[in-house]
Amino acid sequence: MTFDEFVIWERALSAREVRLYFTAAVGVQVLLSSTLPWSLMTPTPKPVLPDAYLPVISALSRARGSPRSPGRALGQLQNVSSSLPAQPVSQHSALGLAQSPAVFGSLVHTIGTVMDHLALNLDGTPPPLTLEGSSAVADFTVLKMHPQTLNVSHYRFPSQGQSYISIPSEAFHGKAYITIVGLLYHDMHYFFHSINPVDTKIAEAAAYKGYMISASSHLISLTVEPLPQLSYNLSGSPLITIQLTHRLLPRQYSQALNKSNRVHFYCAFLDYSNGTGVWSDEGCVRESGDLNYSVCLCNHLTNFAILMQVVPLKLTREHQVALSSITYIGCALSILCLMITLLTFAVLSSVSTIRNQRYHIHANLSCAVLLAQVLLLASFQLSPATLPCKILAILLHFFFLSAFAWMLVEGFHLYSVVIKVFGSEESKHLYYYGVGWGCPLVICVISATSSLHSYGESSK
């Protein structure tokens, strides 16, 4: 999709000019290039357009080429565009405006409005009539039928797939005929990846200020005329059922799997009551779901999507004090016992019976654990992301690796003592030190050289 008639100007447009120009120019262009020819691209039989479509299609076809395009919106567009300069803005500015969530929110509203306008022109056409298709942009349907022709308990759009909107047939009682317009956007949700919770009408999300929201499912829209008779109470019936499969990016999926984060999913829609698209959850509730999908119940129809917000878990003050106390007391007892162990080895070092490799292995293991515990206590006093904190993190990595390496050495030594009774102990002395201290040193040097920024960070 191009925005050449929208953003390639030297000066910035006012909010009113952007809305008028975008609605008339871009909205018409998208429908001409994407929506109307979709039925020609599908393998389904080509429907015969009724005469009621001809004035609308003719007006849309002349919108870009004729200075006398019908419609008040196109007349306003002509007045606005005639005063705009022809010089283009920079590519960076144009790209930033084209990728604005507000722009794509207006685009969703524009496409839905024009599709509804097409459906209204079916008034003079006897039902049933169906126009449907699919492309890389979206799946769509325009349907006019008698409610009595529904042979199932629910009307569903789209008819296949794991993402759909379902309306119970009892909501159509008393209707002579109904007109349904449905749109399932394939990739539009990618442009709603950074939504400020303060700018939404979702009270639960706004409570977590600073944690951005992103659309995690397809956008789906359904309009029914006349309006279906739905329950105002979300615990009653009938209600709209919306099931949407989550479309998480790898980064979002890893954040959701992180046990230190709390993941919130909201059943939301674009609310245009104030003139601009604002995400809201009024009249909708998430009934069930997991990390892969969500099922929502709503008492109205519009553009729906599942929004995701990842919030790090925060411990209460009582839990923080309890964990800190356990850490300090446990490390202090461990350090005390390790010092007693090393002191015992030093006192008994004059006894020849402990001057063997087992003595050296136990002494080195105790030393590695002792230094690691001391550095761990010292690390609590340093600020994250500082140079001393990074150095201390590297040392902690080294000494904890050394502790595990010396455990491995002791396993090898016990194997050699039990299985291979005869042999020179001095011949393996150098190898043991190489495994206990040398291997962890090599690993830490490689790790610190390749990813120094990952040490000493509070989020790691």
N, C-alpha and C positions, 0 to 999 in steps of 0.2 A: 504494500500500500504506500502511495506517495502522498506527501503533504506539500507539493509544490505550490498549490494555490492558497496555502494557509500560512506557511512560515517563511517563505523566501521573500522577505521584505527587509528594508533597511532599518525601519524603526519598529519598536515594540507596539503591539496592538493593545488597545484597552480591553478590559474584561468584557464589555458589551460587544465590541467589535469582534473579539475572538469567538464569543458564543454565536453571534449571528453569522459570521463568515464560516465558522466551522460547521454549524448546523446545515447551512444552505449548500456550501461548496463541497466540503469533505463528505458529509453525509450522503449527498446525492451521488458523488463520485464512487464511494464504496458500494452503494447499492447497484450502480450501473455496472461496475466491474466485477462484483463478487456475487451479490445476492440474486439478481434477476437471471443471469445465465446459468445458475446452479442446476436448475431443472434440466437444462440441455446437456449437462455433463454427467448425469446419473444414468445407470443402466435401466431405470424404470421407464415405462412408456411415457412419451412426451404428452403432457396434458394440453387440452384445448383451452385457451384463455377465453373467458367470456368477454362480451362487449364492454362490460363495466371496467375492465382493466385498461382498455385502449387509451382513455384520456389521461390516466395516471402515467402509463408507460410513455406516452407521447410527451407529456410535460417533463418527465425525467430525462428523456432522450435529448430534448432541446435545451436542457438546463445549462450545459457547458458551452454550447455553440451559439446560442441566440442571445442578443442583448435584451430581448423582450420576453424573457421566460416568465410564465405565469406564476402566480403565487406571491403573497406579500413578503415571505421570507426571501425569495429570490430578488424581489424588488429592492429590499433593504440591502441585500448583498451587492447589487449593482451600484447603489449609492456609496456604500462603504469602499468597495474595491476601486471605484473610479478615483478616489482621493489618495490611494496608496501609491508609494513610489515603486519603481520596477527593480531597483537595485537589490541584490540578494544580501542576506546576512551571512555570517560565517557558518561553516559546516558544523562547528561545535555547538553554536547557539540553536541552529535548526534541529540538530539531533537531540539536544536536551529538551526542547519543547515538544518534539514528536514523541519522546519517551515519557512524557509527564503522565502520571496516573490520572490527573484531572482531565487531560485530553482524551484518554482512552475511556474514562468514565462517561464523558460526553458522547464519545463515539458509540458506546453501547446503547445509550439512551436514544441517540439519533437513529440507529438501525432499528431498534424496537419500535420507535414512533412511526417511521415510514412503513415498516411491515404492518403495523396496526392500521395505517391509512389504506394500505392495499386491501386488507381484510374488510374494512368498512365498505369498500366498493363492490363487495360481493352481495350487497343487500338485494339487488335485483336478480340474482341468480338463484334458481331453485336448488336446494341441496339434493343429494350429497355432491360435494366438490372438494377435491384434494390436490394441493400443490406441495410437493416435497422434494428434497434433494440434499446433496452433501458435496462438500469440497474441502480443500485444505483449511479453509477459514472456519466453517461452521456447518452443522446440520440444521435444516430448517423444515418447517411444515406450515402450510396455511390450509385450514380445514373448515368446511361448513357442513353441518349435518344435523339431523334430528336426534335428540337424546334417546329416543326410543330405539334407534338403530344400534345402540351399544349393547352387544350381547355378552359383555363381561361386566364384572363388578366395579372395575376401575378403567379410566382412560389413562393411558401412559404415553409420555413423550420423552425420548424417542422409544420406538416400540422394541428395540433391542439394545443391549449393552448394560453395563453395570451402573451407569449414571443416568438418572431419569427423574421426572416429576410424574406423580400419580394422583389423579383426582377421582374420588369415589363417584360412582354413577348417581347416587342419591342426591348429590349436590346439584344435579341438573333437573330435578323434578319441577314440573310446571313450565318448562321452557319450550317454546315452539320449535326453535332451532338454535344452535350455538355456533359461534365462529371462534376457532382456536388458532393462535399464532404461536409457534414454538421455535426457539433458537438455542442451539448448544454450541458455544464458542470453543474451539479447540485449543487455542494458544493465548487468548486474551488475558488469562489469569497471570501469565508471566510478567505483565506490566504492572501488577499490583503487588510488588514484592517488598515494599517498604512503606507501610501505612502507619502513621503516628496514631497511637491509641487515643490521644487527646482529641484528634480530629474526627472521631467516630461517635456514634450514638450507642456504643456498647459499654454499659456501665462497668461490667466485670473487667473488660480489657483496659478501660481508662484508669482503673485502680492500680495498674502496673505501669506507671509512667516510665518512659525511657526504654521500654522493651517493645520493639517494632513488631507489627503484624504483617503477615504476608498471606496472599491467597494460595490455598493448597489444593484446589480442585478446579475443574472446569467451571466456567460461568454458564448458567442455564437460565433461560427465560421462557415464560409461558403467560399468554394473555388470553382470556376467555371473555367473550361478549355474547349475551349478557353475563354479568358476574355470577359465579356459582354461589349457592347458598351454603355458607360454611359456618361452623361454630365459632363464636367469638371467644369462648373459653378453650384454652389449649388442652384441657383435660377432657373435653367433650368430643363430639363427632357430628358431621363429617369434617375432616381436616385434610389439607394437602400433605402428601408424603413425598419427601425429596431424599433420594439416595445419591450420594456423590462419592466417587472413588478419589482418594487423595493422590495428588501428583507432586510428591515431594522431591526436591532436588537432593543430591547426595549430601550437601552440607546440612540441609534441614533434617534429613533422616538421621544423620549422626548426632545432631543435637537432641532429637527426640528420643534416641536410644540411650543418651547419657542419663544415668540414674541421678545425677546431681541437678537435673533440670525438671521442671514441671511443665507439661505441654497442655495448652488450652486450645480446644477447637470450638469455634463459634459458627452457628448457622446464621449467616448474615445476608443482607440484600442491599442494593444501591437505592437509597432513598433520595428522590428528586423533589420532595415537597418544598424545599427551600430554594429551588432553582439550580442547585448543583448536586452532584452525586455524592452522598455521604453514606458510609457503611453503617447499617443499623441491624439490630437483632430483635426489634419490636415485632411481636406477633409470631415469633419462631422459637422453637426449643429443640435442642439436640436430644433425641430420644435414646439413641444407642450408637455403637460404633467402636472402632479401635484405631490403631495407627494407620490402617489401610483404607478405611472408609468411614462415612458418617451417615446416619439416618436422621432426618429432621422432620418435625411436624410444624406446619404453618397455617395461619388462617387468612392468608392473602396470597396474591400472585404478583410476581415482578421478576427482577434479575437476581438470582441466588448464586452463592458460592460458599465454600467452607474456608474460613480464615483460621490461621494458626498463629499462636503466640507462645514463645518459649521463654519461661521465667526461671532463673536459677533459684534453687531452694535456699531459703535463709533459715538458719537455726534461731530458736528463741534464746533470749539471754540466759535462761536457766540451763538449757542444753549446752550452750557455749561454755559456761562456767564448769559444768560437770565434765565435759570432754577435756577441757584444759587441765582440770585437777587430776583426772586419770592419767593424762599424758605426762605431766610433771612428776607425779608420784611414781608412776611406773618407770619412767626413764631414770629417776634418781635412785630407785632401788636396783635397777639393772646396772647402773654405773658403780654403785657401792659394791655389789657382788663381784663385778668384773675386776675392780681394783683389789679386792681381797684375793681373787683367784691369781692375778698377776703377782701379788705380793707373796703368795704361797709358793709360786714357782720360783721366785727370786730367793726365798729363804732356803728352799730345798735344792737349789741348783748345785750345791756342793756335794750332793749325794749322787753317786755315779749311776744309780739305777734309773734315774729319770733323765739322764743326759742321752736321750735318743730322739728319733724323729717324732715320736708321739708327743714328746715335750715341746718340740718346736712347733708342731702343728697346732696344739692346744693354745700355746702362748700367742702365736700369730692370730689365731681365730679370735681369742679374747681381746687382743689389742685392736683388731679391725672393728669389732662390735662396740668396744668402749669408745673409740674415736667417733664412730658414727652416731652414737647416742649423745655424746657431748656436742657435736656439731648440730644435731637435730634440735637440742634445746637452745643453742645459740641462734639458730635460724629464725626462731619466733620473734626475735628482737629486731630483725632487719625488715626494711620496706621492700616489697616486691619490685622487680624490674630495675633494681639498682645494681651497680657493679659488684659490691660486696656480696649481695644476695646471689648473684650468678656464680661467683667463685665458690661460695659455700654450697650451692646446689651441685656444682661439679664434684666437689670433695665428698659430699654425701653420696653421690652416685658411685664414686670410686670405692669408698669404704664399705658400703653395703654390698657391692659386687664382690669385693675382696672377701667379705664374710662368707658369701655363698661359695666362692672359689675355694676357700680353705675347708669348707664342709666337703666339697668334692674331693679335695686332696686327702682328707681323712678317710673317705670311702675307698679311694685307691689304695691307701696305706693298709687299711684293714684287709682288703682283698689280697694284697701281697703277703701279709703276715699269715693269713689263714690258708690260702691256696698255695702260695709259693713261699714255703718256710725258709728255704735256704736262699741266700743272696746277700749282697753287700748293701747295707743301709746307706753308707756314704755315697754310693753311686747314684741314688735317687734324690739326694738332698737338694741339688741344684734344680732339678726338674720341679720339685714341689714348690720351691720359691718362685720359679718362673710361672707356674700355674696360679699360685695364690696371689701374687702381686703383679706379675707381668701382664697376664691376660686382661684383668680389669683395667690396667693402665692403658693398654692399646685400645680397648673398647671406649673408654672415656675420652681419649684424645681424638679418635675418629668422630665420636658423637658431638663433642664440643666444637670441633672444627667445622663440621657440616651443618650444625644446627645450634649455634650458640644462643640465638634468640629464644629458644624453647626452654632455657634454664631460668629459674628464678621468677617465673611469671605466676601471678595469682590464679589465672584461668587454667593452668596446666595440671 
